[in-house]
Amino acid sequence: MIHPLLIFSRIKHLGLFCFWRALSIVNALVPKNNKSVVFISFPDMSDNASAFYNYLIDNHPGRYEITWLVSSNISAVPNQQSRILKKNSVRGLFGFFRAKFVFFTHGHFGSLQGSKDQVLVNLWHGMPLKKIGHYLDDVIVPHANYCICTSR
């Protein structure tokens, strides 16, 4: 006889898979704005995402519509060329769906896949990516088109 907790765990896993797959399909259907750039970092507005954000503001002012997706209650916009949305909100999710470029440091939305029209850039730094991606069974490395980091 199969243990009830194992059955519950499998149903939960299947439910989450269906949820993320449905959101990935919606993401593929939403048209992308070629000027839209989204940043997601942990902690909010920090690390390599913050450095690249500052580069865009300093070197390409007004060229992109920049959105920070944050988890905390940050409300002060670091620059008038950008806006802040709560990551775990309908507006935050739609901001992600509309973005042509997404830069993140520690993942974005669980197992949500970027669409073929999006460029997802993982800005991790100095971490043992090979070890995380291949040797730990319970760690999901977020999907990205590019990974920019100091690790080999």
N, C-alpha and C positions, 0 to 999 in steps of 0.2 A: 504494500500500500504506500502511496506517495504521501509524504508529510504535508499537512495543510499549509504550513508556512512556505514550503517550496512552491506549491501551486500559487499562492498569493504573490510570491516574488516573481514568478514567471508572468502572471497576468499584469502585474505592475510594469514589468520590463516591456511587455508587448504594448501596453497602453502608452508608455512614454515614447516608444519607437514610433507608433502611429501618430502621436501628437507632433513630434519633431518632423516626421515625414510630411505631414499635412502643412506645417508651417513652411517647410522647404519648398513645397509645390507653390504655395502662395507667393513666396519670395521670387520664384522663377517667373511668375505671371505679372508681377508688379514692374512697370517700366522704371528704368534707372535714370537718374538725373546725372549727366556727365560732369556736372560741377559740384556734386554733393560728396563731401568727405565726412566720414564718421570716425571718431576716436573713442576707444573704450580702454580704460586702464584700471589696474588695481595697485595701490589705492587710486581713487578717482583723481584724474587730471595730474598724473605724475609719471615719472619714469621715462622710458624711451618715447612713449606716445607724446608726452609733454614736450620733449626736445624736438620731435619732428613737427608738432603743432607750431612751436615757436619759429622753426625754420620756414614753414609755409607762410605764416603771418608776416615775417620779416622779408622774405624773398619773393613772395607772390601775393602781395596785398590785393584783396578784392577779386582774385581769380576764382576762388572756390567758396562754396557755401559750407561752412564747417560747423559740425554738431558734435558736442561731447555727450555721450550717454553715460550717466553717472548713477551710482547706487545710493549715495548719501544725499543729504539735504543741501548740497551746494547750490546756491542760486546766483552768485556773482559771476557774471560772464567775464572771462579773462581778457576779452577783446571784443570790440563792437562788431567785428567781422564774423562772430561765431555765436552759437546759442547752446543752451544746456537743456537736455531732456532727461527725465528719469528713465533709466535703462529698462526697468521692468514695468513698462506702461504701454498702452496701445500706441501712443505717440512715439515712444522710443523704438518700439518694434517697427512701426511704419517708417521712421527715420532710417533704420537699418535697411529695410526693404528698398527704399528709394535711393540709397547711396551707391554710387559707382565704386567708391574706394572706402574700405574699412580697415583701419589700423587698430590693432589691439595688442595688449601685453600678456594677458592671462586668460584668453578665451573671450567668447562673445555671448552667444545664447545656446548653451548646452550643445546638443547635437545638430543644431540648425546648419544646413549646408548653404553656402553662398551660391548664387545663381551663376550661369555661364557668362552673364553680363557684368558681374561684380569682380573686383580685385580685392582679395583679402590678404592683408600683410600682417604676419605675426612678428611683433617687435620684442620677443623675448631677449633676455640678455644673459650671457655667460652661464647658461644652464647646461647640464649634460643631456642635450636633446636626444641623442641616440639611446641613452639609458631610459629616459622617460618614455620615449616612443616605442621601444621594442622590448624592454625587459619587465616593465611593471604591468601586470594584467588588468589592474583596476583603474588605471589612469587613461583618460581619453585625451589625446592630443588634439586640439582644435584644428579643424580643416583650414588651410591657408594656401593661397597660390604661391606666396613667397614667405620665407622666414629669414628675417634679418637679425643676426645675433653674433656674439663673439665666440661662440662655441664652434668646434670643428665637427 
